[in-house]
Amino acid sequence: MQNSCIYLDNNATTKVDPEVVEVMLPYLTEYYGNPSSMHTFGGQVGKAVKTAREQLAALLGADESEIIYTSCGTEGDNAAIRAALLAQPDKRHIITTQVEHPAVLNVCKQLETQGYSVTYLSVNGQGQIDLNELEASLTGNTALVTIMYANNEIGVVFPIEQIGLRVKEHGALFHVDAVQAVGKIPLNMKNSTVDMLTISGHKIHAPKGIGALYVRRGVRFRPFLIGGHQERGRRAGTENVPAIIALGKAAELEMLHLEEATKRERRLRDRLEKTLLATIPNCEVNGDITQRLPNTTNIGFKYIEGEAILLSLNKYGICASSGSACTSGSLEPSHVLRAMGLPYTTLHGSIRFSLCRYTTDAEIDQVIAVMPEIVERLRALSPFKNDEAGWLQAQEQTLAHH
């Protein structure tokens, strides 16, 4: 294990903030009571859980009664989708996009085998959806529209409130996977068209294994997990108290740092991006460069493999990604980049750099220093540089063999 690294894979997971660890530890040792217990020892834990819920609600601009704790973003997405369908058994149509996280896409694919129809909205070359296509897809049979707030691979931000207005006109429920947006974009659910919204703690400097689902007051919600009375009967199971306390503190810190951190991350991201584009030929940014997260850049380096770039970066202790952590290990190119219609010459050599408030200028300097040599060396080894036809043929053969 490396003692230190330049960590630019924050859309996959984030470092747990030391202040978060500090407030969490007593609930692993000293305050171990069950928050549902009637006695004082458990009651003090219950009060701490309520405080944490209020901290998270404040970050979302919501009421604490609208927060349901979950184990992760995947559970939140699954719970929201299935609750929406159970609440409207006479409606059998779902709308989503081609670039959603697998936690949404794979649920929708499974539901198709159960008699539901699903519309997968396309995206253009910048990764944005067409609101006219959405409008044309909405019908009286549409139970749910589930669309992410910001894409985890390219950082593109969708026009959520414009989408929500159209959804409401047709009487459907609107679920948003905001796992990548929370803590990077100011949210105010009180003034939002969103009915349900998913978050995950490990994206905002809390531990893995804790998340939350916002459910607007008045929205009918059928529980995903059945059992006890926890979470007002909406999610059974003894609460993961230490992680809940941690998530509350992380939410408080995100509110405190949001404005300053986003400005700083955008400055560092832009410097990294502009310098790499200026010093490395045949590379380009993937996705909309105006409507995107402040911490994310996805750059396609033509004629080389992203995995080779990542292995080379790793030798310098630099952590980045070629796409979603939930699809790592797959030989298939990113479904997001494929949906955008990117050429294979770019598709296979695309790298995501995602920053956080801990990222430093010195770390960006190091990436800038090593990337040109890495790309030049890898291209020198490729027999297909400037040979579009040969490159495409080689990629097709590779995929055919697997």
N, C-alpha and C positions, 0 to 999 in steps of 0.2 A: 504494500500500500504506500502511495506517495503521501508524505506528510503535508505537502502543500501543492496546490495546483491553480491554474488560471481557469476558473470555472465560468464558462459561458454557455451553460445548458440549463438555464433557470426556468425555461418553459417546461422542462421535464420534471424538475423538482428544485426546491430551494434549500439553502442552509437554514437550520432552525436558529432563530435569533437568540442570542445568549439571555436576553431578558425574558424570553418565552420559556426557555429551559428553567430559569430561576423560579418563576412563579408556578411552574408545573411540578417540580420535584417534591414539594411538601405533600402533594396529593398522591404520590406514590409511596410515601413513607408514613408521615404523621397523621394526615387527614384521610384515612382510608375507608371511612364509613360509607354506607350505601345512601345516596341522596334521597331515596324514597322511604327510608326508615323514619319512624315516628320519634325516636329519641333525639336528644340534643346533639349527640356525636354525629349522627347522620344528617341532622337538620342543618348544621353549619356547612356541610358539604353541599346540600341542596341550595343554600343561599349563594354559595360561590358559583354554582352552575347557573343560577339566575343572573348573577352579575355578568358572567361570561356571555350569556345569551343577549343581554342588553348591549354589551360592547360590540358584538357582531351585528346586531340589528342597527346600531348607529352607523357602522360602516356602510351598510346597505341602504340606509334611509328607510328603514322598515320598523314595524313594531315587534317587540320581542316575542309576542304570541304567534307571529307569522314564521318563526324559525323552527325548523325540525332538524335535529342533529342526525347525521348519517356517518357511515364509515369512510366514504370517499365520493369523488365525483361520479364514478360509475354507478354506485348505488343511487345517488341522487337522480341521475338521468333515467335509470330504470324505473325508479319509484314514481317520478313525475309522469312519464309516458304511460305507464300502466294505470295510474290513478286517473288520468284524463280519460282513458278509454273505458274504464269501469264506471266512471260517472256518467258516461254517455253511451250506453250499450246499443242504442239505435243508430249510431254513426260509425261508419267503417272506413273512413278515409283519413290519412295522415299526410302532412306535407313536411319535408325536410330538405336538406341540400346534399349535393354529391360530396361535399368536403367536410362533413361532420366528423367528430371523433368516433372511433369504433363503438364507444359506449352508447351512442345513438344509432349509428348506421346498422350495427349488427342486431340490435333489438328490432329495428324496423324490418330488416330482412326476415327475422324469425316471425314477426307478426304477419308478413305476407303469406307465410305457409299456413296461417290460421284464418285466412279469409279476409284479411284487411288489404286495402289497396294503398299503396304509398307512391307519392309523387316526389321524385328526387330533383330538386331545382338545379339547373346548370349554373356554372359561373363563367365569366368571360376571362380573357387573358390576364386581367389584373386580379382575378380571384373574387370579383364582386358578382352578386346575383342581380337579375333583372326583375324589378318590382312588377313590371307588366306580366312576366311569366307567373309570378306569385299570384297576382290578381286573377289571372285566367285559370289558375289551378284551384282556387277556393270555390267550394260548393256548399250547399246546405247539408251535405253528408260529411263534411270535414269536421272531425272531432278535435284535431290537434295540429298545430303548427309548432315544430320544434327546430329551432335554428340557433346556432352558437352566436355568442356576442362577438368574439374575436377568435380567429383561426390560430390554432396552436403551432402550425408549421410556418406560415408566412406572416402571421400577425395582423392580417387584414381585419378591419372592424366593419361589421355589417350595420346598416341603418336600422337599428332595432326598433326605435319608436315609430318610424315610418312603416315598418313591417307590422308592428302591433296594431296600428290604426286600421290597416286593411283587414287584419285578422278579426278584430272586434266587430267590424261591419258585417261579417259573415257568421258571427255567433260561435266561433271556434275558440278553444283554449289556446294560450300561447305560452310555451315553455322555452326558456333560454338557458343553454349551457354557458355559464359565465365564468368557468374555471380559470380561463386565461385573462379575463377582463378585471375581475375583482382585485383591488389594490393597485391597478394601473389606470383605471378610468373611474372618475367620480360617478357614483350611482345614487339615485334617489327613487326608491321603489314607490314612495307615496305618490309621485307624479308620473308613474310609468304605466305603460299598457301591458306589462308582463304579468302573467298569472303565477308562474312558477319559475324559479331561478336556481341553478345549481352552482355550488362553490366547493372547492377542495382546499383543505388547510395547507397541504405541503407545497402549494404554489405561492403562498404568502408568508413563508418563514415560520410556519407551524409544523408539527410532526406529520408524518404519513399516518394514514389510518383514521383520519377525522375529516369530516366535511359537513355541509349543511344544505338544506333545501328550503328556500323561501317559498311559502305558499300564501298568496294574497288572501286576506280575510274575506270570507264569503265564497271562496272557490271550494267546491265539493272535492274532498280528498279521501280516497280509499287507501288504507295502509298497505304497504308493500310487505312488511313483516308483521305477523299476527302473534299476539301474546299478551303481555302485561299492559299496564296503563301508561307507561312512560311516553313522554312527548305528547301529552294530552291524547293518548290513544292512537297516535298517528305513526308511531315507529316503536315497536316493542323491543325490549332488551335493556338490561342494566346499562346505564350510561357510562361511556368511557371518560370518566371524570378528569383524569390528568390531561388528556388530549383536548377535552372541551375547555378546560381552564386555559390551556396553551393557545387554542384557537381564539378565545376571547382577547387575550393579551396581544396576539399577533394582529388581530383586527384593529385594536386600539393603536398599535404602532403604525399600521398602514395608514390610518387616518392622519396620524401625526406627521408622517414623512411623505405623504402622497404628492403634494405639489412640488416640493424640493426634489424628491427622488425621480419623478417623471421627467423633469427638466434636465436633470443631470444625466439620466440614462439616455435620453434622446440626443443630448450633445455627444456623449461617448459613442453611441450607436452610429450617429451620422459621420463622425470622424473616422471610425473604423470603415464604414461602408464607402465613403468618398475616396479614402486613401487606397483601398483595395481596388476599386474600380479604375483609379488613375494609374496604378502601378502594375496591374495584371491585365494583359490583353484577353479578349474573348471571354469576358464575364459580365453578368448583368444581375440586377436585383429582380427577384421573383415577387410579383404581387403589387398591389396598389401602394405607392410610396407616400400618399397623402393621408389616406384613411387606414391607419395601422397603429398597433401598439408602439409605445415609445421605446420599448426595450428590445425589439425584435428586428433582425434582418435575415433574409434568406437569399443567398447569392448562388447563382449557377455558374460553375466553372466548366467551360466546354471541353469535351474530348477526354475527360478523365473521370474516374470513379470516385464517388463521394466517400466510400469506405476506405479507399487508399488515402484520401486527404485526412480523414479522421485518425487513421493509424499513425500518419506522419505527425499530426498535431499532438497526438498522445505522447509521442517520444519527447516532446517539449513540455509535457505536463499541461497541455491545453485541452480542455473538455468542450466539445461542441456536439452537434448532432446532424444527421442527415434527414431527420423527420421526426415523427411522433415516437416517443419512447415506447408506446403501446404496440408499435408495429416493428420495432427493431428486431433484426434477425431475419426479416423477410427479404428475399431476393427481388421481390416486385418493387418497382419504383413507387414513389409516393402517390397515393390516390388523389391527394390534393393537387399536386403539380400536373398529374395526368388530366384531371378534370379541367385544368386551365388551358390544356392543349399545348403545353410546352414541347419543343422538339426534343428527341431523345439525346441529342448532343448536349443539351443542358440538363435534362431530367435526371440523369444518373450522377451528375457531378454537382448537385446542389447541397449547400451546407447552411444550416441554421445556427446563427449566433444569437443567444438570448441573454441579456444582461439583468442585473439587479442593483439594489442600492449599495451593495458591497463592492461592485466592480470599480476598479481604479484606472486612472490614466496610464499608469505603468503597465498594467496588464494589457490594455489595448495597444500600447506601444510594442509589446512583445509579439502579439499576434500580427501586427502590421509588419514587424521585422522578419518573421519567418514565413509568412504565407507566399510571397512571390517566389522564393526559392523552392518551396514545396510544389507549387503548381508547375513551375518550369521543369523541375526534375521529373515529375510524373508525366508531363506531356512529352518529354524527351523519350520516355520509355514506351509511349503509345505509338503504334504503327499507323494510327488513323487520324493524326492531327491534320486538319484541313481536308479531310476525306470524309465528307458527310455520308456518302453511300456505303463506304467500308465500315464506318462506325455503326451505322444502323444495322447492317447485315450481321456484324459481330454481336450486337446486343440481342437481336432476334434469335440467333443461334444459342446464346447463353440461356435465355429464357426458355427456349424449346427443350433444352437438356434438363431443365429443372421442373 
